[in-house]
Amino acid sequence: MEKDKRWDIASLASIPLVMTLGNSMLIPVLPTLEKELNISGFQSSLIITVYSVVAIILIPIAGFLSDRIGRKMIIIPSLLIAAIGGVISGWAAWKLNEPYFLIMVGRILQGIGAAGASPIVLPLVGDIFRDDRDVSTGLGIIETSNTFGKVLSPILGALLAGVIWYMPFWSIPVFCMVSLVMVLFLVKSPPIAGKDKNIKTFYYELKTTFKTNGRWLYSIFTIGGIMMFVLFGVLFYLSSMLEDEHQVMGVKKGIILSIPLAALCFSSYISGKGIKKNKTVMKWVTFFSLLLLAITALGTSFSTDIYVLLTSMFIFGLAIGATLPCLDALITEGMEKEKRGTVTSIYSSMRFVGVALGPPIFSYLMKISHQIMFYVITISIVVALTLTLLAIRPDQEEKNHINKEIYQP
């Protein structure tokens, strides 16, 4: 990796770290929020879901605007909005007797901020580097930062909530402002090649891109969504089960939740370094990771033993961690710079769909049975596995005038 770009990557890596903390940090404290706010499990899951739903709606708009007016012009105001949302949620929890409504307002603002910050990092990494190997390595670091945020979240969330239950809300604006300063002064954003095109021309070219490459693009969108659905669903399940059935709470629960996430973080870093610019390797790393995931999920459906479950969650972390940098690189390296923000933002939006659906659906499935829940996970992964095998077909010999390398539809 180019030495003069290391501070750029470090600054950009702070964004997914902060945005992940802003959401995942609340997962281990949801049972505490239910008690303090006197709300149901479904209402507490909405604190996570509303953040993601808002992001889902706005991410494509943010991506489009980043292709038109520049990446930093979207990222910096978005971080500020996310910080304001954290202040509102924290103030409401601190001062009001019935703060749930204003907490949700703050979470909506954080979702708006997340839509314009974290997803724009992927195309910006692609813009900064000239060599595809550096792009893959950079994306691996970004995904590692994202997953490190998930590792840190349960422990930090439990520690902060152990001091004062609403402290996690107040930590968000602090993290956002640190990231904002780093991006403002340390990231040099290259000009966007297609920003001078009129909207009609841009829309026509984007439509042509999806018509030519729709098969593999839609497949990667779907796989990314399934991965986040499974990840956030099982984290919600594990958090609830540890507290309700095993009376494991606080920092101890946070440490246990961080184990599969640490595996995910490690696997993301290794995968990002190893795939380089070889799209065939990316496909098969994704395929075999998903195969391992499906086998593990099916096996776990037959046992409710806590040690079997924790071992399975560790394998889940390894498999999902290996998959995510591959999907990031396939999308980012497969698009021209002037369309990269829009296309990668749709991919990010689909990942947020998975984040949004995971907790409420798993909350419902938990009430039915452990076995049914893991059958649903297995079926979801098999869908992703099939899409990987049949729809992602990188061809390194032929060139396409839209993409750097053709993907056979």
N, C-alpha and C positions, 0 to 999 in steps of 0.2 A: 504493500500500500504506500502511496505517495506520502512522504513525511509531512509536507506542508498542508496536508488535508486531515491530519489526525485530530486537530482541535475542532475542525468542522464536524467530524464524525462523533467526537465526544459530546459536543454541544447538541447535535441532532439526537444522539442516543438518550440524552436527558429527557426528551419530549415523551417518547413512549413509556419511559420509566415513570415519569410524573403522572401521565394519563392512566397508566395501569394502577399506580398507587391510589389515584383518585377514585377508582371503582373497586378493585379487588380488595383494598384495605378494609372495606366495609363488610365483606362476606363473612369473616369470622365473628364480627360483632353484631350480625343481624339478630341472633337470639336476644342479645342485650338490648338492642333497639326495640324489639317487640315488647319487652318488659317495661322499659323506661317510657315508651310512647303509648303503651297500652294498645298495640295494634296486632293484627293477625299475621300469620306466617306469609300469607299471600301479599298483604300490604307491605311487609318488610321486603319481600322479593321485588316489589315494584320500585323500591329505592335504587336497586341495581338496574332494573329493566328500563325505567324511564330515561335514564342516562343514555342507554344504548339505542332506544327507539328514536330519540331526538337526533342522535348521531347518524342513524341509518338514513333518515330523511335528508339531512343537510350535507352529508359527506360528498355525494356526487356534485352538488352545487359548489362546495368548496374546492373540489378537484378541478372542476371546469374553470372557476375563477383563477385558480393557481396557474392554469395553462394560459390564461389571458393577461393577468396583471403581475404574475411572479409569485414564487413560493413564500418568501418571507413576508410579503404584504398580506398574506392570509394567516400565516403561523403566529405572528406577533400579536395582532389583535385577539386571536382566538385564545392564546394563553392568558391574556388579560381578562377575557370574559369568563374563562374557567376559574380564575382566581376570585372574581367577584361572586360567582356562584357558590364557592366554598365559604366565603364570608357570610353570605345570606343564610346558608344552611347552619353554619356554626352559631351565628347570632340568634337564629330562631330557636335552636336547641338549648341555648344558654338562657335566654330571656323569657320565652313564652311558655305558658302552661300547656297549650295545645299546639305544638310547633310543626306537626306533620305536614300541613299544607305548604308552609313556607320552606320547609326542608325540601319538599318536592320541587318547588320553584327554583331553589338553588341548584338542585340536581339537573333540572332542565337546562339551566345556564351552563353548567359544567358539561352537559352533553353537547351543547352548541360549541363550546370551546374545544371539546375533544374532536368534533367533526372537522374543525379547521386546523387542528394542530397535528395530531399523530398520523393520520393517513397521508398528509402531504410530505412526510419524511421520506417515504419510499421513492416517489419520483425525484425528490431533491437529491437523494443519494445517487440515483441514476444520472442526474444532470452533472453532478460534481466530478465524477470520475470518467476518464476516457476509456480505460481498459475494462472489459467485462469481468475479468478476474477480480479486479478491485471492487467492482460493483457488487459481485457475489459476496466477497469478504465483508464489505461495508454493510450489506443487508443482513449478513449473519450476525454482525455486531449489534445492529438495530434490533433484530429479533431476540438476541441474547439479553439486551437491555430490557426489552419488553418482558421477557420471562423472568429476569432477575427482579423486576418490579413485582411479579407474581410470587416469587420466592420470599421477598422481603415483606410483602403485604400482610400475610397472616400474623407474622411476629410483630411487626410495627403496629398494625391495627389493634392487636390484643394489648400491647404495651401501653399505647396511648389511651385506649378505652379503660385500661386498668387505673389510670390516673384520674381521668374524668370521662364519662361515657361518650360525650360529644367532641372530645379532643380530635378524633380523626377528621372531622369536618374542618377544623381550624388549621390543620396541617396542610391541607390542599393549596390554599393561596400562597403559603410560604414556598412550597415546592415549585409552584407555577412561576413565581417571580424570579426564582433562581434560574430556572430554565429560560425564561424570557430574556434575562440579561445576557446569558451565554450565547443564545442565538443572535441577539441583536448585535453583539460586538465581535463574535468569533466565526460566524458562518458567512462565507462569501457565496452568494447565490448567483450562478451564471444567468445571462439573459435567456429568455425563452424564444426559441427560433420562430415559432408560429404565432406569436402574440399580436402581430400586425395584420393577420388574416381577419376578414370580416366573419361575422357569426355564421352566415349562410355557407361559406366555403368550409369553415371549420366543422360545421355540423355534417356537411356532405362527406368530408374525408373521414370523420368519425363513424358515420353510418357505413361507409365502404369497409372500414377496418373490421367492424363487427360482422358484416356480411361475409367477408373473406375468412375471418379467423374466429367466427362465433363458436364453433364447436369446442375448441380447446379453451377459449376464454370463459364461456359459460360453465364449463366443467370445473375449471379452477375456482371460479366464484363459488360454486356449490360445495366443492371439497373444503375450501376455507371456512365456509359457514358451518359445515358439519363438524369440523375440528373444534371450533369455538363452542358450539352447542354441547359437544361431549365434554370438553374441558371444564366449562363453567357449570355444567349440570352436575358432574361428579364432584366438583369442589363444594357445591352447595349441599349435595347429599352427604359427603364426608363430614362437613362442618356440623350439620344438623345431627347426624348419627353419633358423632363423638360426644356431643353435649347431651343429647336426649337419652342415649342407650348406655353410654360408658362414663358419663359424668366427667368428661375431660373438658376443661374450660381454660380460658385465659391464655397465657403465654405458652403453656404446654400444648394446648390445642393448635396454636399458631405454628409451633415448631413441627408438629406432626403434619399439618397441612403443607408446610414448606418442603417436605421431603420429595413428593412427586414433582413439585415445581422446580426444585433444585436439579432434578434429573432432566427436566424440560430445558432448563437454562443451559446446562452442560451440553446436552445433545444439540441444541440450536447452534451453539458456538462451533462445535466440531463439524456439524453439517455445513454451515456457512463457509468454513475454511476449506472443506474437502470437495465440495461440488465444483468449485472454480467456475468455468463458463460452459461446462459440458451439460447440455440440456438432456441428453440421453441418461446420464448419471442422475440428474434431478428427477426424471420420471421414475427410474427404478428404485431410487432411495425412497421416494414417496410410496410406490407400490408395496415394497416389502415392509415398510413401516406400518402401513395400513393393514397389511396381512397380519402382522404381529398384534396389532391393536384389536382386530376382529377376533382372533383366536383367544386373546386374553379376556376380552369382554364376554365371550361365550362361556369360557371356563369359569369366570367369576359368578355367572348366573346361578351356578349349582352350589355355591357356598356363601354363607353369611359370616363366616369366621373373620374376625377383625384383622388377623395377620395375613390371611389370604387377600383380603380387600386392600390392605396397605401395600402388599407386594404388587398387586395388580395396578394400583395407582402409580407406583414407581415405574412400571413398564409403560403405562399410559403416557407418563411424562417423557420418557425416552423416545417413544414412537412419535408423539405429536411434535416434540422438539426437533426431531430430524426432518419432519415433513414441512414445517412452516417456512424455513429459509428457501427450500426448493420452490415452493409456490410463489414466494415473494420474487425470487430471481426469474422464474419463468415469465411472470407478468411484467416485471420492470424491464428486463433485458429484451423482451419481445416487442416493445412498443417504441415508436419514435418519441423524441423528447417533447414535441409540441402536443402530443396526445396522451402522454404518460400520466399526467396528473389526473385527467378525467377517467382513464381506464383503471388505474390503480385505486382510485377513490371508490369506484363501484365494487372492486374486490374488497376493499376495507369495509365498505358498507355491508357486504354480505357476511363478513366476519362478525360485525356488530349484530347482525340478525341472529347469529348463533349465540352470541353473548346474551342477547335480550331474551331469547326463547329458553335457554338452558334452565335457569333457576325456577321459573313458574311451572314449566312442564315437568321437571324432575320433582318439584314439590307435589304435584298431582300424582305422578307415577309411584312415588314413595308410599303413598297411601294405599296403592293397589297391591304391589308386592315387589320384593327385591328382584325376583326372577324376571318378571315382566319388564322391569326397568332396564335390566341388562340385555334382554332380548331386543328392546328398542335401540339401545346403543349399538348392538351387533348389527342389526339391520341397517342402521344409518351408516356405519362404517363400510359395510358391504357395498352400499350404493356408491360411496366415495371410491372404493377399491375398483369397482367396475368402470367408473368414469375415467380413472387414471389409466387403466389398461386399454380402453377402447378409444378414448377421445384425445388423449395427449400423445401426439406422434411427432416429435421433433425430427426434422430431416436436416442434417448438417451439410448437405451437398448442394441443395438448391437454394436460390435466393429469391426473395420476394421484394417488390418495390415498396411495400408498406413496412414489413418487418425486417429486422436484421437477418433472421433466419426463418424459413418457412415452417409453418406447422400445418400438416396435411389435414384438411377438414374432412 
